[in-house]
Amino acid sequence: MAFLLNCPNCGERNVHEFHFGGEATSRPTPNSTPDDWISYFYNRDNVAGVQREWWNHRYGCRKWFFALRDTVSNQIQETFWP
């Protein structure tokens, strides 16, 4: 499904210009337990609703940014820099 995504640097573009980087999560501290690191790398909330995601404008400015996207409707609510 195609939709428009607003790059904070380049403006609104077709989603096919971008690379989806996944759900944004908090990185554990370096001295965290192995279970914390396993959870960080492999477990996702995968909510049915709005989630914060990483996106990269691969065919444009090549910068990474956050987007708040409704996973049910694919509507982008907001894009912003990390």
PyMOL Python script that loads the backbone (N, CA, C, O; Angstrom):
from pymol import cmd

cmd.read_pdbstr("""\
ATOM      1  N   MET A   1       0.844  -1.168   0.000  1.00  0.00           N
ATOM      2  CA  MET A   1       0.000   0.000   0.000  1.00  0.00           C
ATOM      3  C   MET A   1       0.890   1.232   0.000  1.00  0.00           C
ATOM      4  O   MET A   1       1.794   1.342   0.829  1.00  0.00           O
ATOM      5  N   ALA A   2       0.652   2.144  -0.903  1.00  0.00           N
ATOM      6  CA  ALA A   2       1.431   3.371  -0.979  1.00  0.00           C
ATOM      7  C   ALA A   2       0.731   4.491  -0.208  1.00  0.00           C
ATOM      8  O   ALA A   2      -0.497   4.567  -0.155  1.00  0.00           O
ATOM      9  N   PHE A   3       1.544   5.344   0.378  1.00  0.00           N
ATOM     10  CA  PHE A   3       1.042   6.535   1.049  1.00  0.00           C
ATOM     11  C   PHE A   3       2.138   7.582   1.027  1.00  0.00           C
ATOM     12  O   PHE A   3       3.277   7.274   0.679  1.00  0.00           O
ATOM     13  N   LEU A   4       1.821   8.801   1.388  1.00  0.00           N
ATOM     14  CA  LEU A   4       2.794   9.885   1.404  1.00  0.00           C
ATOM     15  C   LEU A   4       3.403  10.014   2.789  1.00  0.00           C
ATOM     16  O   LEU A   4       2.720   9.888   3.805  1.00  0.00           O
ATOM     17  N   LEU A   5       4.700  10.268   2.803  1.00  0.00           N
ATOM     18  CA  LEU A   5       5.440  10.427   4.049  1.00  0.00           C
ATOM     19  C   LEU A   5       6.180  11.752   3.973  1.00  0.00           C
ATOM     20  O   LEU A   5       6.816  12.051   2.962  1.00  0.00           O
ATOM     21  N   ASN A   6       6.103  12.543   5.024  1.00  0.00           N
ATOM     22  CA  ASN A   6       6.721  13.868   5.050  1.00  0.00           C
ATOM     23  C   ASN A   6       8.111  13.789   5.658  1.00  0.00           C
ATOM     24  O   ASN A   6       8.253  13.624   6.869  1.00  0.00           O
ATOM     25  N   CYS A   7       9.145  13.906   4.817  1.00  0.00           N
ATOM     26  CA  CYS A   7      10.520  13.985   5.323  1.00  0.00           C
ATOM     27  C   CYS A   7      10.701  15.363   5.952  1.00  0.00           C
ATOM     28  O   CYS A   7      10.373  16.361   5.310  1.00  0.00           O
ATOM     29  N   PRO A   8      11.211  15.462   7.189  1.00  0.00           N
ATOM     30  CA  PRO A   8      11.391  16.774   7.814  1.00  0.00           C
ATOM     31  C   PRO A   8      12.346  17.675   7.031  1.00  0.00           C
ATOM     32  O   PRO A   8      12.311  18.896   7.183  1.00  0.00           O
ATOM     33  N   ASN A   9      13.201  17.075   6.190  1.00  0.00           N
ATOM     34  CA  ASN A   9      14.176  17.834   5.421  1.00  0.00           C
ATOM     35  C   ASN A   9      13.693  18.138   3.998  1.00  0.00           C
ATOM     36  O   ASN A   9      13.867  19.259   3.520  1.00  0.00           O
ATOM     37  N   CYS A  10      13.095  17.165   3.321  1.00  0.00           N
ATOM     38  CA  CYS A  10      12.758  17.277   1.893  1.00  0.00           C
ATOM     39  C   CYS A  10      11.288  17.518   1.609  1.00  0.00           C
ATOM     40  O   CYS A  10      10.938  17.898   0.492  1.00  0.00           O
ATOM     41  N   GLY A  11      10.420  17.309   2.584  1.00  0.00           N
ATOM     42  CA  GLY A  11       8.994  17.492   2.365  1.00  0.00           C
ATOM     43  C   GLY A  11       8.288  16.184   2.035  1.00  0.00           C
ATOM     44  O   GLY A  11       8.854  15.102   2.193  1.00  0.00           O
ATOM     45  N   GLU A  12       7.052  16.296   1.579  1.00  0.00           N
ATOM     46  CA  GLU A  12       6.200  15.135   1.359  1.00  0.00           C
ATOM     47  C   GLU A  12       6.617  14.371   0.102  1.00  0.00           C
ATOM     48  O   GLU A  12       6.782  14.954  -0.969  1.00  0.00           O
ATOM     49  N   ARG A  13       6.786  13.037   0.257  1.00  0.00           N
ATOM     50  CA  ARG A  13       7.208  12.174  -0.839  1.00  0.00           C
ATOM     51  C   ARG A  13       6.455  10.842  -0.744  1.00  0.00           C
ATOM     52  O   ARG A  13       5.855  10.518   0.282  1.00  0.00           O
ATOM     53  N   ASN A  14       6.505  10.081  -1.843  1.00  0.00           N
ATOM     54  CA  ASN A  14       5.942   8.738  -1.875  1.00  0.00           C
ATOM     55  C   ASN A  14       6.714   7.840  -0.916  1.00  0.00           C
ATOM     56  O   ASN A  14       7.937   7.952  -0.828  1.00  0.00           O
ATOM     57  N   VAL A  15       6.047   6.970  -0.210  1.00  0.00           N
ATOM     58  CA  VAL A  15       6.681   6.116   0.792  1.00  0.00           C
ATOM     59  C   VAL A  15       7.749   5.198   0.178  1.00  0.00           C
ATOM     60  O   VAL A  15       8.632   4.720   0.891  1.00  0.00           O
ATOM     61  N   HIS A  16       7.675   4.949  -1.135  1.00  0.00           N
ATOM     62  CA  HIS A  16       8.651   4.075  -1.787  1.00  0.00           C
ATOM     63  C   HIS A  16      10.046   4.699  -1.864  1.00  0.00           C
ATOM     64  O   HIS A  16      11.007   4.010  -2.208  1.00  0.00           O
ATOM     65  N   GLU A  17      10.172   5.986  -1.551  1.00  0.00           N
ATOM     66  CA  GLU A  17      11.483   6.641  -1.478  1.00  0.00           C
ATOM     67  C   GLU A  17      12.179   6.378  -0.145  1.00  0.00           C
ATOM     68  O   GLU A  17      13.343   6.739   0.030  1.00  0.00           O
ATOM     69  N   PHE A  18      11.476   5.756   0.788  1.00  0.00           N
ATOM     70  CA  PHE A  18      11.975   5.619   2.152  1.00  0.00           C
ATOM     71  C   PHE A  18      12.262   4.166   2.513  1.00  0.00           C
ATOM     72  O   PHE A  18      11.768   3.237   1.874  1.00  0.00           O
ATOM     73  N   HIS A  19      13.068   3.998   3.546  1.00  0.00           N
ATOM     74  CA  HIS A  19      13.337   2.679   4.122  1.00  0.00           C
ATOM     75  C   HIS A  19      12.771   2.671   5.543  1.00  0.00           C
ATOM     76  O   HIS A  19      13.078   3.549   6.349  1.00  0.00           O
ATOM     77  N   PHE A  20      11.945   1.674   5.834  1.00  0.00           N
ATOM     78  CA  PHE A  20      11.362   1.514   7.166  1.00  0.00           C
ATOM     79  C   PHE A  20      12.421   0.932   8.095  1.00  0.00           C
ATOM     80  O   PHE A  20      12.991  -0.121   7.809  1.00  0.00           O
ATOM     81  N   GLY A  21      12.683   1.615   9.201  1.00  0.00           N
ATOM     82  CA  GLY A  21      13.709   1.181  10.133  1.00  0.00           C
ATOM     83  C   GLY A  21      13.183   0.434  11.338  1.00  0.00           C
ATOM     84  O   GLY A  21      13.970  -0.019  12.169  1.00  0.00           O
ATOM     85  N   GLY A  22      11.883   0.295  11.454  1.00  0.00           N
ATOM     86  CA  GLY A  22      11.316  -0.457  12.562  1.00  0.00           C
ATOM     87  C   GLY A  22      10.804   0.429  13.677  1.00  0.00           C
ATOM     88  O   GLY A  22      10.957   1.650  13.676  1.00  0.00           O
ATOM     89  N   GLU A  23      10.199  -0.242  14.614  1.00  0.00           N
ATOM     90  CA  GLU A  23       9.638   0.420  15.796  1.00  0.00           C
ATOM     91  C   GLU A  23      10.774   1.016  16.626  1.00  0.00           C
ATOM     92  O   GLU A  23      11.792   0.362  16.848  1.00  0.00           O
ATOM     93  N   ALA A  24      10.602   2.240  17.077  1.00  0.00           N
ATOM     94  CA  ALA A  24      11.621   2.892  17.907  1.00  0.00           C
ATOM     95  C   ALA A  24      11.533   2.352  19.334  1.00  0.00           C
ATOM     96  O   ALA A  24      10.470   2.382  19.955  1.00  0.00           O
ATOM     97  N   THR A  25      12.635   1.872  19.835  1.00  0.00           N
ATOM     98  CA  THR A  25      12.704   1.338  21.201  1.00  0.00           C
ATOM     99  C   THR A  25      13.868   1.984  21.943  1.00  0.00           C
ATOM    100  O   THR A  25      14.742   2.592  21.325  1.00  0.00           O
ATOM    101  N   SER A  26      13.878   1.854  23.251  1.00  0.00           N
ATOM    102  CA  SER A  26      14.957   2.399  24.064  1.00  0.00           C
ATOM    103  C   SER A  26      16.067   1.365  24.206  1.00  0.00           C
ATOM    104  O   SER A  26      15.815   0.207  24.537  1.00  0.00           O
ATOM    105  N   ARG A  27      17.294   1.800  23.950  1.00  0.00           N
ATOM    106  CA  ARG A  27      18.452   0.915  24.031  1.00  0.00           C
ATOM    107  C   ARG A  27      18.812   0.664  25.492  1.00  0.00           C
ATOM    108  O   ARG A  27      18.848   1.607  26.284  1.00  0.00           O
ATOM    109  N   PRO A  28      19.079  -0.584  25.864  1.00  0.00           N
ATOM    110  CA  PRO A  28      19.486  -0.868  27.246  1.00  0.00           C
ATOM    111  C   PRO A  28      20.870  -0.283  27.552  1.00  0.00           C
ATOM    112  O   PRO A  28      21.645   0.008  26.641  1.00  0.00           O
ATOM    113  N   THR A  29      21.162  -0.120  28.813  1.00  0.00           N
ATOM    114  CA  THR A  29      22.482   0.357  29.216  1.00  0.00           C
ATOM    115  C   THR A  29      23.521  -0.733  28.936  1.00  0.00           C
ATOM    116  O   THR A  29      23.160  -1.908  28.874  1.00  0.00           O
ATOM    117  N   PRO A  30      24.794  -0.378  28.765  1.00  0.00           N
ATOM    118  CA  PRO A  30      25.817  -1.377  28.433  1.00  0.00           C
ATOM    119  C   PRO A  30      25.943  -2.517  29.448  1.00  0.00           C
ATOM    120  O   PRO A  30      26.323  -3.626  29.075  1.00  0.00           O
ATOM    121  N   ASN A  31      25.634  -2.267  30.711  1.00  0.00           N
ATOM    122  CA  ASN A  31      25.768  -3.317  31.730  1.00  0.00           C
ATOM    123  C   ASN A  31      24.458  -4.061  31.990  1.00  0.00           C
ATOM    124  O   ASN A  31      24.308  -4.704  33.029  1.00  0.00           O
ATOM    125  N   SER A  32      23.513  -3.977  31.057  1.00  0.00           N
ATOM    126  CA  SER A  32      22.228  -4.675  31.209  1.00  0.00           C
ATOM    127  C   SER A  32      22.418  -6.187  31.081  1.00  0.00           C
ATOM    128  O   SER A  32      23.439  -6.666  30.586  1.00  0.00           O
ATOM    129  N   THR A  33      21.431  -6.905  31.531  1.00  0.00           N
ATOM    130  CA  THR A  33      21.488  -8.376  31.488  1.00  0.00           C
ATOM    131  C   THR A  33      21.311  -8.869  30.057  1.00  0.00           C
ATOM    132  O   THR A  33      20.758  -8.156  29.219  1.00  0.00           O
ATOM    133  N   PRO A  34      21.772 -10.077  29.771  1.00  0.00           N
ATOM    134  CA  PRO A  34      21.559 -10.657  28.438  1.00  0.00           C
ATOM    135  C   PRO A  34      20.077 -10.722  28.057  1.00  0.00           C
ATOM    136  O   PRO A  34      19.734 -10.549  26.888  1.00  0.00           O
ATOM    137  N   ASP A  35      19.210 -10.967  29.018  1.00  0.00           N
ATOM    138  CA  ASP A  35      17.771 -11.003  28.726  1.00  0.00           C
ATOM    139  C   ASP A  35      17.252  -9.638  28.253  1.00  0.00           C
ATOM    140  O   ASP A  35      16.388  -9.570  27.379  1.00  0.00           O
ATOM    141  N   ASP A  36      17.782  -8.549  28.838  1.00  0.00           N
ATOM    142  CA  ASP A  36      17.399  -7.204  28.391  1.00  0.00           C
ATOM    143  C   ASP A  36      17.832  -6.964  26.951  1.00  0.00           C
ATOM    144  O   ASP A  36      17.083  -6.383  26.166  1.00  0.00           O
ATOM    145  N   TRP A  37      19.040  -7.408  26.601  1.00  0.00           N
ATOM    146  CA  TRP A  37      19.534  -7.241  25.237  1.00  0.00           C
ATOM    147  C   TRP A  37      18.758  -8.112  24.249  1.00  0.00           C
ATOM    148  O   TRP A  37      18.478  -7.673  23.133  1.00  0.00           O
ATOM    149  N   ILE A  38      18.416  -9.307  24.630  1.00  0.00           N
ATOM    150  CA  ILE A  38      17.616 -10.181  23.764  1.00  0.00           C
ATOM    151  C   ILE A  38      16.254  -9.548  23.505  1.00  0.00           C
ATOM    152  O   ILE A  38      15.769  -9.548  22.373  1.00  0.00           O
ATOM    153  N   SER A  39      15.649  -9.017  24.541  1.00  0.00           N
ATOM    154  CA  SER A  39      14.353  -8.357  24.398  1.00  0.00           C
ATOM    155  C   SER A  39      14.472  -7.141  23.478  1.00  0.00           C
ATOM    156  O   SER A  39      13.590  -6.902  22.653  1.00  0.00           O
ATOM    157  N   TYR A  40      15.554  -6.374  23.613  1.00  0.00           N
ATOM    158  CA  TYR A  40      15.779  -5.185  22.783  1.00  0.00           C
ATOM    159  C   TYR A  40      15.888  -5.554  21.294  1.00  0.00           C
ATOM    160  O   TYR A  40      15.314  -4.878  20.441  1.00  0.00           O
ATOM    161  N   PHE A  41      16.619  -6.616  20.994  1.00  0.00           N
ATOM    162  CA  PHE A  41      16.839  -7.001  19.601  1.00  0.00           C
ATOM    163  C   PHE A  41      15.668  -7.735  18.958  1.00  0.00           C
ATOM    164  O   PHE A  41      15.448  -7.599  17.755  1.00  0.00           O
ATOM    165  N   TYR A  42      14.920  -8.500  19.726  1.00  0.00           N
ATOM    166  CA  TYR A  42      13.944  -9.400  19.120  1.00  0.00           C
ATOM    167  C   TYR A  42      12.471  -9.146  19.455  1.00  0.00           C
ATOM    168  O   TYR A  42      11.598  -9.563  18.694  1.00  0.00           O
ATOM    169  N   ASN A  43      12.178  -8.486  20.554  1.00  0.00           N
ATOM    170  CA  ASN A  43      10.768  -8.291  20.945  1.00  0.00           C
ATOM    171  C   ASN A  43      10.276  -6.915  20.529  1.00  0.00           C
ATOM    172  O   ASN A  43      10.952  -5.910  20.748  1.00  0.00           O
ATOM    173  N   ARG A  44       9.107  -6.879  19.936  1.00  0.00           N
ATOM    174  CA  ARG A  44       8.467  -5.626  19.542  1.00  0.00           C
ATOM    175  C   ARG A  44       7.044  -5.602  20.085  1.00  0.00           C
ATOM    176  O   ARG A  44       6.421  -6.648  20.265  1.00  0.00           O
ATOM    177  N   ASP A  45       6.534  -4.397  20.344  1.00  0.00           N
ATOM    178  CA  ASP A  45       5.166  -4.263  20.845  1.00  0.00           C
ATOM    179  C   ASP A  45       4.149  -4.529  19.750  1.00  0.00           C
ATOM    180  O   ASP A  45       3.109  -5.136  20.005  1.00  0.00           O
ATOM    181  N   ASN A  46       4.439  -4.079  18.522  1.00  0.00           N
ATOM    182  CA  ASN A  46       3.566  -4.311  17.374  1.00  0.00           C
ATOM    183  C   ASN A  46       2.112  -3.930  17.689  1.00  0.00           C
ATOM    184  O   ASN A  46       1.194  -4.737  17.545  1.00  0.00           O
ATOM    185  N   VAL A  47       1.936  -2.693  18.117  1.00  0.00           N
ATOM    186  CA  VAL A  47       0.614  -2.228  18.530  1.00  0.00           C
ATOM    187  C   VAL A  47      -0.306  -2.017  17.329  1.00  0.00           C
ATOM    188  O   VAL A  47       0.155  -1.712  16.229  1.00  0.00           O
ATOM    189  N   ALA A  48      -1.585  -2.179  17.547  1.00  0.00           N
ATOM    190  CA  ALA A  48      -2.595  -1.817  16.545  1.00  0.00           C
ATOM    191  C   ALA A  48      -3.039  -0.409  16.885  1.00  0.00           C
ATOM    192  O   ALA A  48      -4.005  -0.221  17.624  1.00  0.00           O
ATOM    193  N   GLY A  49      -2.352   0.565  16.357  1.00  0.00           N
ATOM    194  CA  GLY A  49      -2.599   1.964  16.667  1.00  0.00           C
ATOM    195  C   GLY A  49      -1.354   2.770  16.366  1.00  0.00           C
ATOM    196  O   GLY A  49      -0.547   2.375  15.524  1.00  0.00           O
ATOM    197  N   VAL A  50      -1.186   3.883  17.035  1.00  0.00           N
ATOM    198  CA  VAL A  50      -0.072   4.788  16.767  1.00  0.00           C
ATOM    199  C   VAL A  50       1.196   4.283  17.444  1.00  0.00           C
ATOM    200  O   VAL A  50       1.202   3.968  18.634  1.00  0.00           O
ATOM    201  N   GLN A  51       2.273   4.212  16.655  1.00  0.00           N
ATOM    202  CA  GLN A  51       3.577   3.869  17.225  1.00  0.00           C
ATOM    203  C   GLN A  51       4.652   4.756  16.613  1.00  0.00           C
ATOM    204  O   GLN A  51       4.502   5.266  15.503  1.00  0.00           O
ATOM    205  N   ARG A  52       5.737   4.929  17.357  1.00  0.00           N
ATOM    206  CA  ARG A  52       6.876   5.728  16.893  1.00  0.00           C
ATOM    207  C   ARG A  52       7.817   4.804  16.134  1.00  0.00           C
ATOM    208  O   ARG A  52       8.193   3.744  16.634  1.00  0.00           O
ATOM    209  N   GLU A  53       8.199   5.212  14.911  1.00  0.00           N
ATOM    210  CA  GLU A  53       9.010   4.358  14.049  1.00  0.00           C
ATOM    211  C   GLU A  53      10.191   5.138  13.467  1.00  0.00           C
ATOM    212  O   GLU A  53      10.143   6.361  13.330  1.00  0.00           O
ATOM    213  N   TRP A  54      11.249   4.402  13.129  1.00  0.00           N
ATOM    214  CA  TRP A  54      12.392   4.957  12.421  1.00  0.00           C
ATOM    215  C   TRP A  54      12.130   4.876  10.919  1.00  0.00           C
ATOM    216  O   TRP A  54      11.642   3.859  10.428  1.00  0.00           O
ATOM    217  N   TRP A  55      12.451   5.937  10.195  1.00  0.00           N
ATOM    218  CA  TRP A  55      12.386   5.956   8.734  1.00  0.00           C
ATOM    219  C   TRP A  55      13.635   6.633   8.198  1.00  0.00           C
ATOM    220  O   TRP A  55      14.173   7.549   8.819  1.00  0.00           O
ATOM    221  N   ASN A  56      14.097   6.169   7.023  1.00  0.00           N
ATOM    222  CA  ASN A  56      15.270   6.743   6.354  1.00  0.00           C
ATOM    223  C   ASN A  56      14.859   7.165   4.951  1.00  0.00           C
ATOM    224  O   ASN A  56      14.237   6.392   4.222  1.00  0.00           O
ATOM    225  N   HIS A  57      15.207   8.388   4.574  1.00  0.00           N
ATOM    226  CA  HIS A  57      14.899   8.872   3.224  1.00  0.00           C
ATOM    227  C   HIS A  57      16.018   8.433   2.283  1.00  0.00           C
ATOM    228  O   HIS A  57      16.917   9.210   1.963  1.00  0.00           O
ATOM    229  N   ARG A  58      15.950   7.191   1.852  1.00  0.00           N
ATOM    230  CA  ARG A  58      17.051   6.579   1.088  1.00  0.00           C
ATOM    231  C   ARG A  58      17.230   7.162  -0.301  1.00  0.00           C
ATOM    232  O   ARG A  58      18.356   7.171  -0.799  1.00  0.00           O
ATOM    233  N   TYR A  59      16.185   7.648  -0.956  1.00  0.00           N
ATOM    234  CA  TYR A  59      16.326   8.232  -2.291  1.00  0.00           C
ATOM    235  C   TYR A  59      16.287   9.755  -2.257  1.00  0.00           C
ATOM    236  O   TYR A  59      16.065  10.401  -3.280  1.00  0.00           O
ATOM    237  N   GLY A  60      16.499  10.309  -1.098  1.00  0.00           N
ATOM    238  CA  GLY A  60      16.496  11.762  -0.938  1.00  0.00           C
ATOM    239  C   GLY A  60      17.721  12.191  -0.154  1.00  0.00           C
ATOM    240  O   GLY A  60      18.853  11.977  -0.586  1.00  0.00           O
ATOM    241  N   CYS A  61      17.491  12.793   0.993  1.00  0.00           N
ATOM    242  CA  CYS A  61      18.581  13.342   1.813  1.00  0.00           C
ATOM    243  C   CYS A  61      19.350  12.288   2.601  1.00  0.00           C
ATOM    244  O   CYS A  61      20.401  12.585   3.168  1.00  0.00           O
ATOM    245  N   ARG A  62      18.832  11.049   2.642  1.00  0.00           N
ATOM    246  CA  ARG A  62      19.471   9.925   3.349  1.00  0.00           C
ATOM    247  C   ARG A  62      19.510  10.102   4.877  1.00  0.00           C
ATOM    248  O   ARG A  62      20.304   9.445   5.550  1.00  0.00           O
ATOM    249  N   LYS A  63      18.681  10.960   5.415  1.00  0.00           N
ATOM    250  CA  LYS A  63      18.651  11.178   6.866  1.00  0.00           C
ATOM    251  C   LYS A  63      17.604  10.297   7.529  1.00  0.00           C
ATOM    252  O   LYS A  63      16.571   9.976   6.942  1.00  0.00           O
ATOM    253  N   TRP A  64      17.900   9.910   8.779  1.00  0.00           N
ATOM    254  CA  TRP A  64      16.975   9.128   9.598  1.00  0.00           C
ATOM    255  C   TRP A  64      16.106  10.074  10.411  1.00  0.00           C
ATOM    256  O   TRP A  64      16.579  11.111  10.878  1.00  0.00           O
ATOM    257  N   PHE A  65      14.846   9.722  10.581  1.00  0.00           N
ATOM    258  CA  PHE A  65      13.919  10.521  11.377  1.00  0.00           C
ATOM    259  C   PHE A  65      12.847   9.612  11.977  1.00  0.00           C
ATOM    260  O   PHE A  65      12.724   8.443  11.612  1.00  0.00           O
ATOM    261  N   PHE A  66      12.079  10.177  12.904  1.00  0.00           N
ATOM    262  CA  PHE A  66      10.965   9.465  13.517  1.00  0.00           C
ATOM    263  C   PHE A  66       9.663   9.838  12.827  1.00  0.00           C
ATOM    264  O   PHE A  66       9.500  10.953  12.331  1.00  0.00           O
ATOM    265  N   ALA A  67       8.739   8.883  12.804  1.00  0.00           N
ATOM    266  CA  ALA A  67       7.379   9.142  12.350  1.00  0.00           C
ATOM    267  C   ALA A  67       6.416   8.501  13.332  1.00  0.00           C
ATOM    268  O   ALA A  67       6.656   7.395  13.816  1.00  0.00           O
ATOM    269  N   LEU A  68       5.335   9.192  13.624  1.00  0.00           N
ATOM    270  CA  LEU A  68       4.242   8.608  14.384  1.00  0.00           C
ATOM    271  C   LEU A  68       3.232   8.120  13.356  1.00  0.00           C
ATOM    272  O   LEU A  68       2.600   8.919  12.666  1.00  0.00           O
ATOM    273  N   ARG A  69       3.084   6.791  13.258  1.00  0.00           N
ATOM    274  CA  ARG A  69       2.221   6.201  12.231  1.00  0.00           C
ATOM    275  C   ARG A  69       1.166   5.323  12.877  1.00  0.00           C
ATOM    276  O   ARG A  69       1.456   4.537  13.779  1.00  0.00           O
ATOM    277  N   ASP A  70      -0.056   5.469  12.403  1.00  0.00           N
ATOM    278  CA  ASP A  70      -1.143   4.591  12.830  1.00  0.00           C
ATOM    279  C   ASP A  70      -1.010   3.306  12.021  1.00  0.00           C
ATOM    280  O   ASP A  70      -1.181   3.323  10.802  1.00  0.00           O
ATOM    281  N   THR A  71      -0.709   2.204  12.679  1.00  0.00           N
ATOM    282  CA  THR A  71      -0.459   0.937  11.986  1.00  0.00           C
ATOM    283  C   THR A  71      -1.719   0.319  11.409  1.00  0.00           C
ATOM    284  O   THR A  71      -1.633  -0.585  10.577  1.00  0.00           O
ATOM    285  N   VAL A  72      -2.880   0.782  11.827  1.00  0.00           N
ATOM    286  CA  VAL A  72      -4.135   0.253  11.296  1.00  0.00           C
ATOM    287  C   VAL A  72      -4.482   0.925   9.964  1.00  0.00           C
ATOM    288  O   VAL A  72      -4.864   0.255   9.004  1.00  0.00           O
ATOM    289  N   SER A  73      -4.347   2.240   9.917  1.00  0.00           N
ATOM    290  CA  SER A  73      -4.749   2.992   8.722  1.00  0.00           C
ATOM    291  C   SER A  73      -3.572   3.456   7.867  1.00  0.00           C
ATOM    292  O   SER A  73      -3.785   3.971   6.769  1.00  0.00           O
ATOM    293  N   ASN A  74      -2.335   3.287   8.342  1.00  0.00           N
ATOM    294  CA  ASN A  74      -1.111   3.757   7.676  1.00  0.00           C
ATOM    295  C   ASN A  74      -1.043   5.277   7.582  1.00  0.00           C
ATOM    296  O   ASN A  74      -0.258   5.800   6.790  1.00  0.00           O
ATOM    297  N   GLN A  75      -1.830   5.994   8.353  1.00  0.00           N
ATOM    298  CA  GLN A  75      -1.778   7.448   8.332  1.00  0.00           C
ATOM    299  C   GLN A  75      -0.634   7.938   9.200  1.00  0.00           C
ATOM    300  O   GLN A  75      -0.469   7.506  10.341  1.00  0.00           O
ATOM    301  N   ILE A  76       0.150   8.844   8.643  1.00  0.00           N
ATOM    302  CA  ILE A  76       1.256   9.458   9.362  1.00  0.00           C
ATOM    303  C   ILE A  76       0.715  10.673  10.102  1.00  0.00           C
ATOM    304  O   ILE A  76       0.125  11.569   9.499  1.00  0.00           O
ATOM    305  N   GLN A  77       0.922  10.694  11.415  1.00  0.00           N
ATOM    306  CA  GLN A  77       0.442  11.823  12.209  1.00  0.00           C
ATOM    307  C   GLN A  77       1.471  12.932  12.303  1.00  0.00           C
ATOM    308  O   GLN A  77       1.128  14.114  12.304  1.00  0.00           O
ATOM    309  N   GLU A  78       2.752  12.540  12.384  1.00  0.00           N
ATOM    310  CA  GLU A  78       3.811  13.526  12.576  1.00  0.00           C
ATOM    311  C   GLU A  78       5.138  12.902  12.205  1.00  0.00           C
ATOM    312  O   GLU A  78       5.340  11.703  12.399  1.00  0.00           O
ATOM    313  N   THR A  79       6.057  13.715  11.667  1.00  0.00           N
ATOM    314  CA  THR A  79       7.442  13.303  11.462  1.00  0.00           C
ATOM    315  C   THR A  79       8.334  14.327  12.147  1.00  0.00           C
ATOM    316  O   THR A  79       8.015  15.515  12.166  1.00  0.00           O
ATOM    317  N   PHE A  80       9.448  13.873  12.710  1.00  0.00           N
ATOM    318  CA  PHE A  80      10.326  14.777  13.450  1.00  0.00           C
ATOM    319  C   PHE A  80      11.705  14.142  13.605  1.00  0.00           C
ATOM    320  O   PHE A  80      11.876  12.930  13.478  1.00  0.00           O
ATOM    321  N   TRP A  81      12.687  15.013  13.887  1.00  0.00           N
ATOM    322  CA  TRP A  81      14.061  14.551  14.084  1.00  0.00           C
ATOM    323  C   TRP A  81      14.224  13.887  15.441  1.00  0.00           C
ATOM    324  O   TRP A  81      13.520  14.229  16.391  1.00  0.00           O
ATOM    325  N   PRO A  82      15.151  12.937  15.537  1.00  0.00           N
ATOM    326  CA  PRO A  82      15.413  12.290  16.847  1.00  0.00           C
ATOM    327  C   PRO A  82      16.009  13.261  17.847  1.00  0.00           C
ATOM    328  O   PRO A  82      16.286  12.883  18.985  1.00  0.00           O
TER     329      PRO A  82
END
""", "prot")
cmd.dss("prot")
cmd.show_as("cartoon", "prot")
cmd.util.cbc("prot")
cmd.orient("prot")
